[in-house]
Amino acid sequence: MEEPSPTPDPPTNQFGSLNDLAHELASLQDLATRGSWRSILDKVSRARSLNLLTSPHDHLIYLSYNVLAFSKLRCFSEASNEIDTLDDFNSNYYKYETYPRLYPNRSGSMIPFSLRFIHAQLPIKLGSRQEGYIQMQIGDIEGAKGSFNRVETMLNERKSDEYFLSEVQFRNLVNRNKALVYLVGKDYVSAVREYEECIERDHTDVVALNNKALCLMYLRDLSYSIKVLEKALERIPTIALDETLVINLCSMYELAYVNHSEIKRTLSNWIVHVAPDDFDVSCTRV
């Protein structure tokens, strides 16, 4: 695919604010920062219906936020359909030089990098994936090990860039895969060790934090497992606020405390104030 020509960064060159770059862009960005994805969908729909988007880049920016919102809400088919309306990313229709009056002295692609990134990720969300995990779930442990070993081989061959993963993300993926094999074999101590390597490398690895807590629970250290999840929510709330993690924490509360309903209600009230639109608050089972 032909590389897009480099373009100057518009906000730092000739625009004083985000709103100078596109129609009410500051408002869109604020909604995204707060996780108000449904509000973004409403705002984009309204702008389109009222014909408020007057230039090609306006349409592309709003489409990008729409695709992001659909992706965050796990509406991957809708996100894919939205992207499909663009047809060819390399079309002249999406190049600055096609509109010299609108974009004097500009050249290259108007397609935001974030849109290209989501476009590259969507097939993973829509198609068959995670073969190793499926093999493990059906009892094919050796097959799962083979799939996980191929992932480790890709890491050793430095192929992480091809999968949009940093080296830290790829190394953590390898460690988490090893931990799962230990977990299925009920070697929880070894699994905890693998997860701790991930957390030491990246303290925001929510999967590792969640699974470490589960292993500690299986090792009958319920108080420590609860502490791991509570500290994660306290330290990195916007990242750790995940339905699976909250479900597990609530299950641990039910096992550990007689007054678990009151504790879960306190957690639920906190979640309501900090959770984004795509969070299912019913996971607390209050």
N, C-alpha and C positions, 0 to 999 in steps of 0.2 A: 504494500500500500504506500502510495506517495506521501512523504512527510509534509505536513502543513508548514507553510512559510512562517518564520518567527514574526510575531507582532508585538509592538510595545504594549505595556500594560495600561489600558485606557484610564482606570481610576487615578493613576499617579501621573498622568501626562496632561490631560486637558479637562478633567472632570473634577469638580470640587467635592462631590459626594456620590454615594451609591445611586441616589435618585437622579443625578445628572446622567448616569450611565444607562439606566433603563427605568421604565415607569414604576414608581413606588418600590424600587428594588430594596431599599432599606427595610421596608416593612416585611417583604418576603424573607430577607435574611434573618430578621428578628424572630419571625415565626419558626424558621428552621432551627435557629439556635435554641428555642424553647421546646422543640419537638412537637409543635402544633401542626402536624402533617395534614389533618383534615381541613384545618383553616387555610392551608396553602392550596389544597385542591379547590376549595370554595373561591378563593381569591383569583386563582388562575381562570376558573370557569367564568367568573364575573367579568374579568378583564377581557376575555375573548368574546363574551356575548355582547358587551358594550363597545366593542371595537376600539379598546383603549391602547392596543398594541399597534403602533403605527410604522415600525421599521423592522427589517428582517432580524436584527439582533435582539429586538424586544421579544419577538416570537420565540427565538431560540432559548433565550434566558428563561422565559416563563415555562417553556416546554421542559427545560432541564429541571426546574424546581418541581414540576408536576411529576416527572419520572422519578425524581428522588423521593417525593412523598409517597407515590405508589409503592416504591421499593421498600421504604421504611414500614409501610403498613402491610407488607408481604403480599401485595397485589401484583405479583410479578407478571402475570399475563397482561394486565392493564398497562404496566410500565413498558412491556415489550411492544404492545400495540401502539402506544404513543410514539415510541422511537421509530417504529415502522413507517409512520407518516412522513418521515424525513427522506425515506428511500436511500439515496446514496450520500454518505457524509462528504465525499470528495466532489460533489457536484459544484459547478460554478455558481449555482444559486446561493451557496453558503460561503462565498468568498467576498471579501471586502472590495476587491478591485472590480467586481461586477457592478458595483454601485458607486461610481466615482463622485457623484454629487453628494451622496449621503456620507461617504467615508473618504474624503480626499486624503491623499498621501498614505493610504493604508493598503496593506496586501496580506494575503494569507487566509486561513480558515477562521470562520466565526464560530465554529462548533466548540463549545466549552470542553475542556479536558475532562471535567467531571462527568459529562454526558458520554464521552468516549469510554471512560472507565466503567460506568454502569452498564453500557452496551456490551462491553467485554465480559462482565460478570454475570449477566442475565442468563446465558445458556447453562451455567452451572446451577442456577436456581430453578430453571425450568426443566432441565433434563435429568437423566440418570446420573447419580453421583454417589460418592462415599461407599464405593464397592466394599472396601475393607470392613466398614462398620456393619454392612448388611451381612457379609459372610460371617462375622462374629455373632450376630443376632440369630442366625440359623444354625449355629453350632460348628461352622467350618473354621475352626481356630487356625489350622495350618494355612488355609487359603487366606485368612485375614492377615496372618503374619507375612505371607508372601506379598500381599498388596501393600502392607506397611513398609516392608523392606524396599519395595520399589520407590516409595516416597523418600526413604532415607538415601537411596542411591541418587535420586534427583538432587537432593541437598548436597551430597558429596560432589556431584558434577556441576554444582553452582547453577541449577536451573530454576531457582526461585523466582527470578525476574519474569520468566515466562508465565508464571501463575500469579503475578501481581502480589507477591509476598516478599517482605523484607527477610533478611537472613535470620533475625530474631524470631519472626513469625514462623518461618520454616522449621527452625530448630525446635521451637515449642511444639509444633505439630508432630514432629518425630517423637519427642518425649511423651506427648499425650497419647500417641499411638502405642508406645511401649507400655505406658501405664495401664491402658485398657486391657492389654493382654494379661498383665499381672492381675488386674482387677477380676477378670473372668476366671483366672486361675486361683482366686481368693488369696493371693499374696498381697494383702493390702499394705503392708509395710513398704514393700518395693514400689508399689504404685504411688504411695505418698511421697517417696523419695523422688520419683520422676516428676510429679506435680510440683514439688518444692523447687526443683531445678527450673521449671518454667516460670514460677512466681519470682524467683531470684533474678531471672533474666528480664522479666516483664511483670511488674506488680499489678498491671491491669488485665492480666490474662484471666478473665472471668471463668472460662471453662475449667482451667486448672484449679482455681480457688474453689469452685463448686464441687468438683470431683474429689479434691483433697478432703473437703468436709465430709463427703459421703463415705470415703474410705475410713476416716476417723470414727464415723458413726458405726461402721461395720466392726471397727476395732474396739467398740464399746466405750469410746471416749466422747460421749455425747456433749458434754459441756464445752470441750475444745472445738468440736465441729460447729457448734452454734456460734462460738466466739469468732471462728474464721469467717463465717458468712456475715455476721453482724459488723465486724470490722471492715469487711469489703464494702458493705452498703454505706457505712459511715465515712470511709476514706475516699471512695470513688463512686458516689451515688449515681451519677449520670451514666456510668459504664456498667456498674454491677447490678443495676435495677433491671433484672431479667426475670421473666415469668418462672422459668425452671428453677432458678436459684431461690426465688421467694417461695415456691411450692415446697422445695426441700427444707427451707428454713422453718416453714409453718409445720411441716411434718415432724421436724425435730422438736419444736415447741410442744406439740401434742404428746410426744413421747416423754419429754423431760419435766413438764410442769402440769400441776393440777389446774391452775388458773390460765391455761393456754388460750382460752377464748378472749380473755382480757388483753393478753399480750399480743395476740394476732390483730385485735381491733386497733391497738395502738400503732402497730406496724401498718395496717391498712390506712389509717388516718394520715400517717406520714407519707405514704405512697401517693395518696390523692393529691398532695400539694407539690410533689416533685416529679411525678411520672409524666412522660410524654403521651401524646394521643394514642399511640399504638400499643400502650401497655394495658393488659387485661387485669383489672384490679380484682376480679372474682377469684384469681388464683390464691388469694389468702384464705378462702373458704370460711369467711366470717359469717 
